[in-house]
Amino acid sequence: MIYEVTHKTLYSYHAAVSHCHSKIWLVPRNLPNQKCLEVNFEILPKPAVFYQLTDFFGNTTNYFSVQESHLELMVKVKSKVEVMPAHQHQLNKYSGMTWEEARGVLSELHEELTDVYHFKYESEHVPLKQEVYDYAARFFLPNKPLLEVAHDLMRHIYMEFDFVTGYSTISTPLHQIIQHRKGVCQDFAHLGIACLRSHGLAARYVSGYIETVAPAGKEKLVGADASHAWFSVYLPGEGWYDFDPTNNMIPAQQHITLAWGRDYSDVTPMRGVILSGGAHKLDVEVDMKRIG
């Protein structure tokens, strides 16, 4: 399946901006079941500096600098991505490594797991507090396979929390999300990660896109798709497995992976600094269209 994804970000400033320096994490990763076929950038005003680099986690990032006065900044990234069927784990039949065994492996020092250990510990948006451990404890039954733990965690977050657009910001603490039982996809991804890390496991934050499907008989609106986030857990000896608690589904051909990190702060779609004295308005549109 091939998708064309257009991600448009528009900043409108109340006062002129003289300089802008930004980094963006909007190039889809190349994975066994995903290939970025093409990517194009349109930035207005045209940047004086633009280049590509790879971050600590292997994500493709782009830096640009606009060095002329402007009242609006428009960044449009258009990518073409092929998504192939991935091997789906059969959770109802799975009887492999238990979460205790996985925790045991991750508690020891293994040179080949150096890159995995970064995802075991507390990070900026994933504090390992008692309320998180308490919420998660019921899923970690003795001798339970790790993937079943992650699946149950995903399912219960979906059932027990309401998706409420605008309820939270990225700075809303997890204890508030747990207390009020509502949030958005970033919150649910962070909660799943915190639950797994609080029990000695490795979990990472995945940013990307999910295709939305229009109601029967209606056309999908342009810009109706969304930036999305989910979590991934590490199973020693096998690798990483993705879980989407916002939709209670295993990410497959309707998901496109952009980047991963310890939490949102590592893979913010776009961030930077500006020289200006005024406030700003932000509008983001994402359109994900099947083309093959």
Number of C-alpha atoms within 10 A of each C-alpha: 13 18 22 18 23 22 22 18 18 17 15 17 18 14 16 16 21 14 15 19 16 15 21 19 23 26 25 25 19 17 11 10 14 21 18 19 14 13 16 11 14 13 17 13 17 16 16 10 11 14 10 12 11 11 15 9 14 12 21 19 19 19 18 19 20 22 16 14 15 18 15 18 18 16 19 19 18 21 20 21 25 20 21 15 11 12 8 10 11 10 15 9 8 12 14 14 18 20 25 19 17 19 21 13 17 20 13 9 10 11 7 7 13 9 10 18 15 16 21 23 18 17 16 11 21 25 20 20 14 11 14 23 16 11 13 19 14 11 18 21 12 9 13 17 21 27 25 21 20 25 20 18 25 25 18 13 22 18 14 11 18 16 17 12 11 8 11 16 12 11 9 13 15 22 15 12 19 19 9 11 16 20 23 21 22 24 28 28 29 25 29 27 33 29 27 31 24 22 18 18 27 26 31 29 26 27 30 22 23 22 21 16 13 11 8 7 6 8 9 15 11 12 16 14 21 17 20 21 29 31 30 24 23 22 24 17 9 8 10 15 18 21 25 25 30 24 17 17 14 18 21 17 18 16 20 28 24 23 25 24 21 25 26 23 14 19 25 16 20 15 13 12 11 13 13 18 11 10 9 13 10 11 10 15 16 22 23 25 18 14 11 8
